[in-house]
Every structure is written in structure tokens, then in C-alpha cells.
């Protein structure tokens, strides 16, 4: 790094700051345009994209359905964050923070909005009595790791991922800083998983569902093209755990939903019925605007 940035007395927004997401990043909240959200027939309406945070929600739904909770049927609508769909008035109504995923639960007398991926996981786990102990030490341990993930992901995604993969310049200091923190977090997981099948013990929980889309997919080489750079093979217990979860059929289905990148066979742009995974017609792969 050769240049030193001197912060101005008062920061102002530079709309030409570059980077992959510069067209949608802004320092203000609220809608930019009027756009109602579509609605389907199922009790739950999910509005999302298959980023790691989005995958948490779709894996949770697919795991609930696989476990026999038929009431967890859902419609998954695609939100194209590169196009700014998250700033439409309908989406802002259900998540004022304009981030995916966002959920509408229509199972009660009034529709309920649920936003933030961790909140969605807890809401669904409590509603169906699944993947989260109702009380006691196991519940506390699950919540420990759920909140660990929610607090650590910004270092991995917004920190390491941004500066390593998306920033318009490759500066050594932020890459080194966030690579160090990402490897520390992988070491935290590796040490815990050395003696546990799943992150809280013998049971698969919402903590695993939250952590896997980030750290599991990272060590499997699916995030930021950074597997070799971070020497992910050295985290043998994380790798074992990541592969075991990746093999679950519900996880394989969940990571397909609202996915618009990668090989075509890994994509299902919108999901409105379980049969969509088998009959992925062109309209389901590329739904009408």
C-alpha cells in the first residue's frame, strides 16, 4: 500500500466509489421505487436470493419439510439485489433494512413479517418445535453458536470477501486483517468440531444451518475463490462437518432455491411447490418479470 487516505472532516457519499455493488450501496434507507411483492398460495412467503444468508432460510424450510412438517410449505420469490429489488416499497415494508432474506408468515390471524436470517431460523424452529431445544443447556448452546455466526459473518463476508473478491483495489492491509480474522474463526470451529459431530454436539440444529452456508461453503471452495488462499484443507474437522451437511438432501435442495448463478442444474430461481425440483421448466428457471 503506497497511498494514505486522510479522512475528511465530514464524510460525503461518493456515488462513483466503484466495486461490484456500488450501484446499490447507499447511505440512506427507505424505498427507491414502488413495487408490490408477489404472493403465492402457501403459509410462508419468502423473498430472497441464494447468498449465504438466503440459503439459511431455504435450507431451514427444506429441512422442516423433510422432517415431516407439512405446514412449512413455502413460496420462495427471487429478489435480484443487483437490480435493487430490495429497495422496492413492498420489500421495504417487510424489511426496513432492505436485506435478504425476508419472510411473511401468514399462519396466524394477521400476517407477520420476519426479517434477519437468524430471526427467521428461530421463528421457524420455535413454530415447529424443530432443530432447537425448547429449554435448557442445549438451547443455550445452540443460541450461543447462532449469535456467534451472526456476529462473525460480517468479518467473513463484508470484510474478507469484500476486500479479497469485490473491492475495486486490492489493498494488502484490509485483506491481511480480515484473512487473519477469518482463519481465527475457522480455528474456533475446528477446535469445537474436533469432538462434536455438529457444532452443538450430537444434534443438528439451527446453529449448523446458520453457520454452514458461510463457513461450510467457504471450505468447500464455493465462496470468493479463496479456498487455497486460506488453506482451508488444514481445518480437517470443519471440512468433515461441511461435507456431511452438504450431503443432506434438504441442504442440496435448499441451496438451489433462488439461485441464479453457477451451473444450470444447481439453480431454481423460484420455488412454489416441492415438484419444482423435478420439473424445472424454463419459467421456473427464468420467471417472468
PEGISUL-V153010 format. One record per helix or strand of 2 or more residues. SS is the DSSP state (H for helix, E for strand). FROM is the first residue (numbers start at 0). TO is the last residue. If there is no record, write none. Layout:
BEGIN
SS&FROM&TO, SS&FROM&TO
END
This chain:
BEGIN
E&43&47, H&51&65, H&69&71, E&73&77, H&80&82, H&84&86, H&88&93, E&101&104, E&111&114, H&116&127, H&136&165, H&171&192, H&205&218, H&231&233, H&235&245, H&248&253, H&263&265, H&273&276, H&281&284
END
